Amino acid sequence: MPSPLGDKIHARRTELKLSLEKLAVLTDSSKSYLWELENRDKANPSAEKIAQLAKHLKVTPDYLLAATATASVDDEIVDKAYFRKFQQMSEDNKMRIRQLIDAWDNDK
């Protein structure tokens, strides 16, 4: 029986249309390791691996580690993951995104 972590990884990977192989490449993992995380009941990945998975699954590490087996990703979790990504962008890219948002606001 998969762990809540495994259920969440599998559900989100499927939702994003990522194969095990593709996610393995993105997270510098083996395909068999990810299969184990998704399908075994005792997953114990490192904090670094959780962070890599969360980044490429576009969720927060907290979402992956929460004890509940809920596999749905709500808007708040997606927003937090996006904001974390935004914070790591160059100032030039941040300015471009701000300009896009301002342009949408002006269309109203």
Backbone atoms as SQL, in Angstrom:
CREATE TABLE atoms (id INTEGER PRIMARY KEY, chain TEXT, resi INTEGER, resn TEXT, atom TEXT, x REAL, y REAL, z REAL);
INSERT INTO atoms VALUES
  (1, 'A', 1, 'MET', 'N', 0.847, -1.186, 0.000),
  (2, 'A', 1, 'MET', 'CA', 0.000, 0.000, 0.000),
  (3, 'A', 1, 'MET', 'C', 0.893, 1.250, 0.000),
  (4, 'A', 2, 'PRO', 'N', 0.676, 2.152, -0.936),
  (5, 'A', 2, 'PRO', 'CA', 1.497, 3.361, -1.003),
  (6, 'A', 2, 'PRO', 'C', 1.281, 4.263, 0.205),
  (7, 'A', 3, 'SER', 'N', 2.299, 5.023, 0.518),
  (8, 'A', 3, 'SER', 'CA', 2.215, 6.012, 1.589),
  (9, 'A', 3, 'SER', 'C', 1.476, 7.250, 1.070),
  (10, 'A', 4, 'PRO', 'N', 1.042, 8.130, 1.989),
  (11, 'A', 4, 'PRO', 'CA', 0.444, 9.391, 1.516),
  (12, 'A', 4, 'PRO', 'C', 1.400, 10.152, 0.591),
  (13, 'A', 5, 'LEU', 'N', 2.695, 10.119, 0.907),
  (14, 'A', 5, 'LEU', 'CA', 3.681, 10.766, 0.044),
  (15, 'A', 5, 'LEU', 'C', 3.660, 10.157, -1.347),
  (16, 'A', 6, 'GLY', 'N', 3.652, 8.838, -1.419),
  (17, 'A', 6, 'GLY', 'CA', 3.625, 8.161, -2.709),
  (18, 'A', 6, 'GLY', 'C', 2.375, 8.475, -3.510),
  (19, 'A', 7, 'ASP', 'N', 1.236, 8.506, -2.813),
  (20, 'A', 7, 'ASP', 'CA', -0.023, 8.856, -3.488),
  (21, 'A', 7, 'ASP', 'C', 0.048, 10.257, -4.081),
  (22, 'A', 8, 'LYS', 'N', 0.608, 11.192, -3.318),
  (23, 'A', 8, 'LYS', 'CA', 0.683, 12.580, -3.784),
  (24, 'A', 8, 'LYS', 'C', 1.648, 12.724, -4.960),
  (25, 'A', 9, 'ILE', 'N', 2.795, 12.073, -4.869),
  (26, 'A', 9, 'ILE', 'CA', 3.758, 12.144, -5.974),
  (27, 'A', 9, 'ILE', 'C', 3.133, 11.581, -7.243),
  (28, 'A', 10, 'HIS', 'N', 2.530, 10.410, -7.118),
  (29, 'A', 10, 'HIS', 'CA', 1.924, 9.774, -8.294),
  (30, 'A', 10, 'HIS', 'C', 0.805, 10.633, -8.884),
  (31, 'A', 11, 'ALA', 'N', -0.084, 11.120, -8.028),
  (32, 'A', 11, 'ALA', 'CA', -1.219, 11.914, -8.520),
  (33, 'A', 11, 'ALA', 'C', -0.747, 13.186, -9.214),
  (34, 'A', 12, 'ARG', 'N', 0.191, 13.873, -8.605),
  (35, 'A', 12, 'ARG', 'CA', 0.660, 15.135, -9.178),
  (36, 'A', 12, 'ARG', 'C', 1.473, 14.887, -10.457),
  (37, 'A', 13, 'ARG', 'N', 2.292, 13.845, -10.450),
  (38, 'A', 13, 'ARG', 'CA', 3.076, 13.505, -11.639),
  (39, 'A', 13, 'ARG', 'C', 2.147, 13.197, -12.803),
  (40, 'A', 14, 'THR', 'N', 1.093, 12.439, -12.522),
  (41, 'A', 14, 'THR', 'CA', 0.120, 12.086, -13.550),
  (42, 'A', 14, 'THR', 'C', -0.620, 13.327, -14.035),
  (43, 'A', 15, 'GLU', 'N', -1.004, 14.183, -13.096),
  (44, 'A', 15, 'GLU', 'CA', -1.709, 15.423, -13.448),
  (45, 'A', 15, 'GLU', 'C', -0.865, 16.299, -14.365),
  (46, 'A', 16, 'LEU', 'N', 0.438, 16.336, -14.117),
  (47, 'A', 16, 'LEU', 'CA', 1.345, 17.149, -14.932),
  (48, 'A', 16, 'LEU', 'C', 1.819, 16.418, -16.188),
  (49, 'A', 17, 'LYS', 'N', 1.339, 15.181, -16.365),
  (50, 'A', 17, 'LYS', 'CA', 1.692, 14.355, -17.520),
  (51, 'A', 17, 'LYS', 'C', 3.201, 14.108, -17.608),
  (52, 'A', 18, 'LEU', 'N', 3.802, 13.839, -16.445),
  (53, 'A', 18, 'LEU', 'CA', 5.223, 13.502, -16.380),
  (54, 'A', 18, 'LEU', 'C', 5.364, 11.993, -16.225),
  (55, 'A', 19, 'SER', 'N', 6.214, 11.399, -17.010),
  (56, 'A', 19, 'SER', 'CA', 6.505, 9.975, -16.835),
  (57, 'A', 19, 'SER', 'C', 7.447, 9.818, -15.644),
  (58, 'A', 20, 'LEU', 'N', 7.537, 8.593, -15.141),
  (59, 'A', 20, 'LEU', 'CA', 8.515, 8.329, -14.082),
  (60, 'A', 20, 'LEU', 'C', 9.916, 8.676, -14.569),
  (61, 'A', 21, 'GLU', 'N', 10.192, 8.324, -15.815),
  (62, 'A', 21, 'GLU', 'CA', 11.509, 8.592, -16.393),
  (63, 'A', 21, 'GLU', 'C', 11.810, 10.084, -16.447),
  (64, 'A', 22, 'LYS', 'N', 10.859, 10.880, -16.882),
  (65, 'A', 22, 'LYS', 'CA', 11.060, 12.329, -16.985),
  (66, 'A', 22, 'LYS', 'C', 11.275, 12.945, -15.605),
  (67, 'A', 23, 'LEU', 'N', 10.436, 12.551, -14.621),
  (68, 'A', 23, 'LEU', 'CA', 10.604, 13.080, -13.277),
  (69, 'A', 23, 'LEU', 'C', 11.932, 12.633, -12.683),
  (70, 'A', 24, 'ALA', 'N', 12.365, 11.425, -12.997),
  (71, 'A', 24, 'ALA', 'CA', 13.653, 10.937, -12.517),
  (72, 'A', 24, 'ALA', 'C', 14.789, 11.823, -13.044),
  (73, 'A', 25, 'VAL', 'N', 14.730, 12.168, -14.309),
  (74, 'A', 25, 'VAL', 'CA', 15.759, 13.031, -14.903),
  (75, 'A', 25, 'VAL', 'C', 15.731, 14.411, -14.241),
  (76, 'A', 26, 'LEU', 'N', 14.542, 14.966, -14.083),
  (77, 'A', 26, 'LEU', 'CA', 14.410, 16.303, -13.500),
  (78, 'A', 26, 'LEU', 'C', 14.924, 16.370, -12.064),
  (79, 'A', 27, 'THR', 'N', 14.747, 15.287, -11.316),
  (80, 'A', 27, 'THR', 'CA', 15.112, 15.281, -9.894),
  (81, 'A', 27, 'THR', 'C', 16.421, 14.554, -9.608),
  (82, 'A', 28, 'ASP', 'N', 17.141, 14.196, -10.651),
  (83, 'A', 28, 'ASP', 'CA', 18.405, 13.477, -10.505),
  (84, 'A', 28, 'ASP', 'C', 18.217, 12.223, -9.652),
  (85, 'A', 29, 'SER', 'N', 17.192, 11.453, -10.001),
  (86, 'A', 29, 'SER', 'CA', 16.847, 10.211, -9.305),
  (87, 'A', 29, 'SER', 'C', 16.796, 9.085, -10.320),
  (88, 'A', 30, 'SER', 'N', 16.697, 7.880, -9.833),
  (89, 'A', 30, 'SER', 'CA', 16.469, 6.763, -10.749),
  (90, 'A', 30, 'SER', 'C', 14.960, 6.523, -10.860),
  (91, 'A', 31, 'LYS', 'N', 14.583, 5.976, -11.977),
  (92, 'A', 31, 'LYS', 'CA', 13.175, 5.641, -12.210),
  (93, 'A', 31, 'LYS', 'C', 12.698, 4.645, -11.148),
  (94, 'A', 32, 'SER', 'N', 13.531, 3.675, -10.816),
  (95, 'A', 32, 'SER', 'CA', 13.141, 2.669, -9.823),
  (96, 'A', 32, 'SER', 'C', 12.980, 3.283, -8.433),
  (97, 'A', 33, 'TYR', 'N', 13.806, 4.280, -8.103),
  (98, 'A', 33, 'TYR', 'CA', 13.677, 4.961, -6.808),
  (99, 'A', 33, 'TYR', 'C', 12.333, 5.675, -6.718),
  (100, 'A', 34, 'LEU', 'N', 11.960, 6.383, -7.781),
  (101, 'A', 34, 'LEU', 'CA', 10.672, 7.081, -7.774),
  (102, 'A', 34, 'LEU', 'C', 9.513, 6.092, -7.717),
  (103, 'A', 35, 'TRP', 'N', 9.655, 4.957, -8.410),
  (104, 'A', 35, 'TRP', 'CA', 8.618, 3.932, -8.344),
  (105, 'A', 35, 'TRP', 'C', 8.463, 3.457, -6.910),
  (106, 'A', 36, 'GLU', 'N', 9.581, 3.259, -6.223),
  (107, 'A', 36, 'GLU', 'CA', 9.550, 2.838, -4.814),
  (108, 'A', 36, 'GLU', 'C', 8.841, 3.894, -3.956),
  (109, 'A', 37, 'LEU', 'N', 9.156, 5.156, -4.162),
  (110, 'A', 37, 'LEU', 'CA', 8.500, 6.227, -3.402),
  (111, 'A', 37, 'LEU', 'C', 6.992, 6.200, -3.620),
  (112, 'A', 38, 'GLU', 'N', 6.584, 5.990, -4.858),
  (113, 'A', 38, 'GLU', 'CA', 5.162, 6.003, -5.185),
  (114, 'A', 38, 'GLU', 'C', 4.415, 4.762, -4.698),
  (115, 'A', 39, 'ASN', 'N', 5.082, 3.635, -4.618),
  (116, 'A', 39, 'ASN', 'CA', 4.361, 2.376, -4.415),
  (117, 'A', 39, 'ASN', 'C', 4.629, 1.646, -3.106),
  (118, 'A', 40, 'ARG', 'N', 5.645, 2.011, -2.386),
  (119, 'A', 40, 'ARG', 'CA', 5.943, 1.325, -1.123),
  (120, 'A', 40, 'ARG', 'C', 5.385, 2.123, 0.050),
  (121, 'A', 41, 'ASP', 'N', 5.078, 1.412, 1.133),
  (122, 'A', 41, 'ASP', 'CA', 4.455, 2.099, 2.269),
  (123, 'A', 41, 'ASP', 'C', 5.448, 2.804, 3.182),
  (124, 'A', 42, 'LYS', 'N', 6.723, 2.551, 3.062),
  (125, 'A', 42, 'LYS', 'CA', 7.711, 3.194, 3.930),
  (126, 'A', 42, 'LYS', 'C', 8.703, 3.988, 3.094),
  (127, 'A', 43, 'ALA', 'N', 8.312, 5.169, 2.722),
  (128, 'A', 43, 'ALA', 'CA', 9.191, 6.047, 1.952),
  (129, 'A', 43, 'ALA', 'C', 9.941, 6.948, 2.936),
  (130, 'A', 44, 'ASN', 'N', 11.234, 7.107, 2.717),
  (131, 'A', 44, 'ASN', 'CA', 12.031, 7.949, 3.603),
  (132, 'A', 44, 'ASN', 'C', 13.048, 8.761, 2.794),
  (133, 'A', 45, 'PRO', 'N', 12.559, 9.618, 1.898),
  (134, 'A', 45, 'PRO', 'CA', 13.479, 10.406, 1.080),
  (135, 'A', 45, 'PRO', 'C', 14.146, 11.506, 1.903),
  (136, 'A', 46, 'SER', 'N', 15.284, 11.968, 1.441),
  (137, 'A', 46, 'SER', 'CA', 15.986, 13.068, 2.108),
  (138, 'A', 46, 'SER', 'C', 15.223, 14.374, 1.907),
  (139, 'A', 47, 'ALA', 'N', 15.557, 15.352, 2.734),
  (140, 'A', 47, 'ALA', 'CA', 14.948, 16.674, 2.596),
  (141, 'A', 47, 'ALA', 'C', 15.276, 17.268, 1.230),
  (142, 'A', 48, 'GLU', 'N', 16.488, 17.034, 0.757),
  (143, 'A', 48, 'GLU', 'CA', 16.883, 17.536, -0.561),
  (144, 'A', 48, 'GLU', 'C', 16.026, 16.913, -1.664),
  (145, 'A', 49, 'LYS', 'N', 15.758, 15.606, -1.554),
  (146, 'A', 49, 'LYS', 'CA', 14.946, 14.928, -2.570),
  (147, 'A', 49, 'LYS', 'C', 13.509, 15.447, -2.529),
  (148, 'A', 50, 'ILE', 'N', 12.969, 15.656, -1.320),
  (149, 'A', 50, 'ILE', 'CA', 11.616, 16.215, -1.189),
  (150, 'A', 50, 'ILE', 'C', 11.565, 17.589, -1.846),
  (151, 'A', 51, 'ALA', 'N', 12.582, 18.412, -1.619),
  (152, 'A', 51, 'ALA', 'CA', 12.620, 19.749, -2.217),
  (153, 'A', 51, 'ALA', 'C', 12.660, 19.672, -3.734),
  (154, 'A', 52, 'GLN', 'N', 13.458, 18.756, -4.283),
  (155, 'A', 52, 'GLN', 'CA', 13.530, 18.591, -5.740),
  (156, 'A', 52, 'GLN', 'C', 12.191, 18.130, -6.300),
  (157, 'A', 53, 'LEU', 'N', 11.582, 17.157, -5.643),
  (158, 'A', 53, 'LEU', 'CA', 10.283, 16.658, -6.102),
  (159, 'A', 53, 'LEU', 'C', 9.237, 17.769, -6.060),
  (160, 'A', 54, 'ALA', 'N', 9.197, 18.499, -4.948),
  (161, 'A', 54, 'ALA', 'CA', 8.213, 19.579, -4.811),
  (162, 'A', 54, 'ALA', 'C', 8.395, 20.617, -5.912),
  (163, 'A', 55, 'LYS', 'N', 9.626, 20.977, -6.177),
  (164, 'A', 55, 'LYS', 'CA', 9.904, 21.977, -7.220),
  (165, 'A', 55, 'LYS', 'C', 9.356, 21.532, -8.569),
  (166, 'A', 56, 'HIS', 'N', 9.650, 20.303, -8.962),
  (167, 'A', 56, 'HIS', 'CA', 9.260, 19.841, -10.297),
  (168, 'A', 56, 'HIS', 'C', 7.803, 19.388, -10.360),
  (169, 'A', 57, 'LEU', 'N', 7.200, 19.123, -9.213),
  (170, 'A', 57, 'LEU', 'CA', 5.770, 18.799, -9.185),
  (171, 'A', 57, 'LEU', 'C', 4.928, 20.049, -8.943),
  (172, 'A', 58, 'LYS', 'N', 5.607, 21.180, -8.752),
  (173, 'A', 58, 'LYS', 'CA', 4.964, 22.484, -8.572),
  (174, 'A', 58, 'LYS', 'C', 4.030, 22.500, -7.360),
  (175, 'A', 59, 'VAL', 'N', 4.557, 21.981, -6.264),
  (176, 'A', 59, 'VAL', 'CA', 3.860, 22.016, -4.978),
  (177, 'A', 59, 'VAL', 'C', 4.886, 22.399, -3.917),
  (178, 'A', 60, 'THR', 'N', 4.450, 22.517, -2.678),
  (179, 'A', 60, 'THR', 'CA', 5.373, 22.811, -1.596),
  (180, 'A', 60, 'THR', 'C', 5.848, 21.516, -0.947),
  (181, 'A', 61, 'PRO', 'N', 7.032, 21.545, -0.343),
  (182, 'A', 61, 'PRO', 'CA', 7.466, 20.364, 0.418),
  (183, 'A', 61, 'PRO', 'C', 6.469, 20.008, 1.520),
  (184, 'A', 62, 'ASP', 'N', 5.877, 21.012, 2.141),
  (185, 'A', 62, 'ASP', 'CA', 4.880, 20.767, 3.195),
  (186, 'A', 62, 'ASP', 'C', 3.709, 19.946, 2.672),
  (187, 'A', 63, 'TYR', 'N', 3.274, 20.249, 1.467),
  (188, 'A', 63, 'TYR', 'CA', 2.181, 19.484, 0.873),
  (189, 'A', 63, 'TYR', 'C', 2.571, 18.014, 0.737),
  (190, 'A', 64, 'LEU', 'N', 3.775, 17.755, 0.248),
  (191, 'A', 64, 'LEU', 'CA', 4.208, 16.365, 0.066),
  (192, 'A', 64, 'LEU', 'C', 4.350, 15.636, 1.397),
  (193, 'A', 65, 'LEU', 'N', 4.796, 16.336, 2.423),
  (194, 'A', 65, 'LEU', 'CA', 5.071, 15.700, 3.703),
  (195, 'A', 65, 'LEU', 'C', 3.874, 15.607, 4.642),
  (196, 'A', 66, 'ALA', 'N', 2.801, 16.306, 4.337),
  (197, 'A', 66, 'ALA', 'CA', 1.621, 16.262, 5.210),
  (198, 'A', 66, 'ALA', 'C', 1.131, 14.823, 5.331),
  (199, 'A', 67, 'ALA', 'N', 0.672, 14.469, 6.517),
  (200, 'A', 67, 'ALA', 'CA', 0.291, 13.080, 6.812),
  (201, 'A', 67, 'ALA', 'C', -0.980, 12.640, 6.092),
  (202, 'A', 68, 'THR', 'N', -1.790, 13.562, 5.668),
  (203, 'A', 68, 'THR', 'CA', -3.034, 13.170, 5.003),
  (204, 'A', 68, 'THR', 'C', -2.756, 12.642, 3.616),
  (205, 'A', 69, 'ALA', 'N', -3.611, 11.778, 3.179),
  (206, 'A', 69, 'ALA', 'CA', -3.422, 11.144, 1.874),
  (207, 'A', 69, 'ALA', 'C', -4.091, 11.916, 0.745),
  (208, 'A', 70, 'THR', 'N', -4.633, 13.075, 1.046),
  (209, 'A', 70, 'THR', 'CA', -5.303, 13.865, 0.021),
  (210, 'A', 70, 'THR', 'C', -4.368, 14.110, -1.149),
  (211, 'A', 71, 'ALA', 'N', -4.809, 13.738, -2.317),
  (212, 'A', 71, 'ALA', 'CA', -3.956, 13.867, -3.493),
  (213, 'A', 71, 'ALA', 'C', -4.278, 15.109, -4.320),
  (214, 'A', 72, 'SER', 'N', -5.333, 15.822, -3.984),
  (215, 'A', 72, 'SER', 'CA', -5.663, 16.997, -4.776),
  (216, 'A', 72, 'SER', 'C', -4.811, 18.181, -4.344),
  (217, 'A', 73, 'VAL', 'N', -4.464, 19.001, -5.284),
  (218, 'A', 73, 'VAL', 'CA', -3.647, 20.178, -5.025),
  (219, 'A', 73, 'VAL', 'C', -4.568, 21.390, -5.104),
  (220, 'A', 74, 'ASP', 'N', -4.654, 22.135, -4.012),
  (221, 'A', 74, 'ASP', 'CA', -5.535, 23.293, -4.061),
  (222, 'A', 74, 'ASP', 'C', -4.771, 24.528, -4.541),
  (223, 'A', 75, 'ASP', 'N', -5.519, 25.562, -4.839),
  (224, 'A', 75, 'ASP', 'CA', -4.929, 26.776, -5.411),
  (225, 'A', 75, 'ASP', 'C', -3.882, 27.401, -4.490),
  (226, 'A', 76, 'GLU', 'N', -4.091, 27.329, -3.199),
  (227, 'A', 76, 'GLU', 'CA', -3.140, 27.928, -2.263),
  (228, 'A', 76, 'GLU', 'C', -1.765, 27.275, -2.364),
  (229, 'A', 77, 'ILE', 'N', -1.726, 25.969, -2.513),
  (230, 'A', 77, 'ILE', 'CA', -0.455, 25.261, -2.621),
  (231, 'A', 77, 'ILE', 'C', 0.241, 25.621, -3.928),
  (232, 'A', 78, 'VAL', 'N', -0.518, 25.675, -5.004),
  (233, 'A', 78, 'VAL', 'CA', 0.058, 26.043, -6.299),
  (234, 'A', 78, 'VAL', 'C', 0.573, 27.475, -6.253),
  (235, 'A', 79, 'ASP', 'N', -0.185, 28.375, -5.616),
  (236, 'A', 79, 'ASP', 'CA', 0.245, 29.771, -5.495),
  (237, 'A', 79, 'ASP', 'C', 1.540, 29.892, -4.694),
  (238, 'A', 80, 'LYS', 'N', 1.650, 29.145, -3.606),
  (239, 'A', 80, 'LYS', 'CA', 2.871, 29.195, -2.797),
  (240, 'A', 80, 'LYS', 'C', 4.073, 28.700, -3.592),
  (241, 'A', 81, 'ALA', 'N', 3.883, 27.633, -4.335),
  (242, 'A', 81, 'ALA', 'CA', 4.978, 27.100, -5.148),
  (243, 'A', 81, 'ALA', 'C', 5.375, 28.106, -6.227),
  (244, 'A', 82, 'TYR', 'N', 4.383, 28.747, -6.847),
  (245, 'A', 82, 'TYR', 'CA', 4.680, 29.744, -7.872),
  (246, 'A', 82, 'TYR', 'C', 5.423, 30.929, -7.264),
  (247, 'A', 83, 'PHE', 'N', 4.961, 31.401, -6.111),
  (248, 'A', 83, 'PHE', 'CA', 5.604, 32.558, -5.489),
  (249, 'A', 83, 'PHE', 'C', 7.045, 32.235, -5.110),
  (250, 'A', 84, 'ARG', 'N', 7.294, 31.023, -4.652),
  (251, 'A', 84, 'ARG', 'CA', 8.649, 30.611, -4.329),
  (252, 'A', 84, 'ARG', 'C', 9.526, 30.662, -5.590),
  (253, 'A', 85, 'LYS', 'N', 8.965, 30.213, -6.705),
  (254, 'A', 85, 'LYS', 'CA', 9.696, 30.257, -7.972),
  (255, 'A', 85, 'LYS', 'C', 9.922, 31.710, -8.404),
  (256, 'A', 86, 'PHE', 'N', 8.907, 32.550, -8.242),
  (257, 'A', 86, 'PHE', 'CA', 9.006, 33.972, -8.591),
  (258, 'A', 86, 'PHE', 'C', 10.129, 34.635, -7.795),
  (259, 'A', 87, 'GLN', 'N', 10.231, 34.316, -6.506),
  (260, 'A', 87, 'GLN', 'CA', 11.259, 34.921, -5.654),
  (261, 'A', 87, 'GLN', 'C', 12.664, 34.584, -6.129),
  (262, 'A', 88, 'GLN', 'N', 12.842, 33.480, -6.808),
  (263, 'A', 88, 'GLN', 'CA', 14.162, 33.063, -7.266),
  (264, 'A', 88, 'GLN', 'C', 14.511, 33.607, -8.653),
  (265, 'A', 89, 'MET', 'N', 13.576, 34.296, -9.281),
  (266, 'A', 89, 'MET', 'CA', 13.810, 34.838, -10.621),
  (267, 'A', 89, 'MET', 'C', 14.722, 36.057, -10.573),
  (268, 'A', 90, 'SER', 'N', 15.297, 36.359, -11.722),
  (269, 'A', 90, 'SER', 'CA', 16.105, 37.576, -11.836),
  (270, 'A', 90, 'SER', 'C', 15.179, 38.787, -11.727),
  (271, 'A', 91, 'GLU', 'N', 15.755, 39.909, -11.350),
  (272, 'A', 91, 'GLU', 'CA', 14.952, 41.137, -11.224),
  (273, 'A', 91, 'GLU', 'C', 14.321, 41.527, -12.554),
  (274, 'A', 92, 'ASP', 'N', 15.019, 41.279, -13.651),
  (275, 'A', 92, 'ASP', 'CA', 14.495, 41.589, -14.978),
  (276, 'A', 92, 'ASP', 'C', 13.228, 40.779, -15.268),
  (277, 'A', 93, 'ASN', 'N', 13.264, 39.477, -14.968),
  (278, 'A', 93, 'ASN', 'CA', 12.084, 38.639, -15.195),
  (279, 'A', 93, 'ASN', 'C', 10.935, 39.011, -14.259),
  (280, 'A', 94, 'LYS', 'N', 11.253, 39.365, -13.028),
  (281, 'A', 94, 'LYS', 'CA', 10.213, 39.810, -12.097),
  (282, 'A', 94, 'LYS', 'C', 9.515, 41.061, -12.642),
  (283, 'A', 95, 'MET', 'N', 10.311, 41.989, -13.175),
  (284, 'A', 95, 'MET', 'CA', 9.746, 43.224, -13.726),
  (285, 'A', 95, 'MET', 'C', 8.823, 42.911, -14.900),
  (286, 'A', 96, 'ARG', 'N', 9.210, 41.980, -15.754),
  (287, 'A', 96, 'ARG', 'CA', 8.363, 41.600, -16.896),
  (288, 'A', 96, 'ARG', 'C', 7.025, 41.029, -16.425),
  (289, 'A', 97, 'ILE', 'N', 7.077, 40.192, -15.411),
  (290, 'A', 97, 'ILE', 'CA', 5.830, 39.607, -14.889),
  (291, 'A', 97, 'ILE', 'C', 4.956, 40.698, -14.282),
  (292, 'A', 98, 'ARG', 'N', 5.562, 41.612, -13.550),
  (293, 'A', 98, 'ARG', 'CA', 4.785, 42.721, -12.975),
  (294, 'A', 98, 'ARG', 'C', 4.122, 43.558, -14.073),
  (295, 'A', 99, 'GLN', 'N', 4.847, 43.780, -15.171),
  (296, 'A', 99, 'GLN', 'CA', 4.289, 44.545, -16.289),
  (297, 'A', 99, 'GLN', 'C', 3.107, 43.811, -16.917),
  (298, 'A', 100, 'LEU', 'N', 3.206, 42.478, -17.043),
  (299, 'A', 100, 'LEU', 'CA', 2.091, 41.695, -17.579),
  (300, 'A', 100, 'LEU', 'C', 0.860, 41.810, -16.680),
  (301, 'A', 101, 'ILE', 'N', 1.079, 41.718, -15.390),
  (302, 'A', 101, 'ILE', 'CA', -0.032, 41.816, -14.440),
  (303, 'A', 101, 'ILE', 'C', -0.668, 43.204, -14.529),
  (304, 'A', 102, 'ASP', 'N', 0.166, 44.223, -14.600),
  (305, 'A', 102, 'ASP', 'CA', -0.360, 45.590, -14.722),
  (306, 'A', 102, 'ASP', 'C', -1.169, 45.743, -16.020),
  (307, 'A', 103, 'ALA', 'N', -0.694, 45.146, -17.110),
  (308, 'A', 103, 'ALA', 'CA', -1.404, 45.238, -18.375),
  (309, 'A', 103, 'ALA', 'C', -2.777, 44.558, -18.274),
  (310, 'A', 104, 'TRP', 'N', -2.847, 43.413, -17.597),
  (311, 'A', 104, 'TRP', 'CA', -4.147, 42.754, -17.411),
  (312, 'A', 104, 'TRP', 'C', -5.079, 43.613, -16.580),
  (313, 'A', 105, 'ASP', 'N', -4.543, 44.248, -15.540),
  (314, 'A', 105, 'ASP', 'CA', -5.377, 45.112, -14.697),
  (315, 'A', 105, 'ASP', 'C', -5.921, 46.291, -15.478),
  (316, 'A', 106, 'ASN', 'N', -5.146, 46.796, -16.438),
  (317, 'A', 106, 'ASN', 'CA', -5.573, 47.939, -17.236),
  (318, 'A', 106, 'ASN', 'C', -6.641, 47.569, -18.268),
  (319, 'A', 107, 'ASP', 'N', -6.782, 46.282, -18.573),
  (320, 'A', 107, 'ASP', 'CA', -7.789, 45.822, -19.539),
  (321, 'A', 107, 'ASP', 'C', -9.195, 45.853, -18.971),
  (322, 'A', 108, 'LYS', 'N', -9.337, 45.982, -17.687),
  (323, 'A', 108, 'LYS', 'CA', -10.679, 45.930, -17.053),
  (324, 'A', 108, 'LYS', 'C', -11.469, 47.169, -17.263);
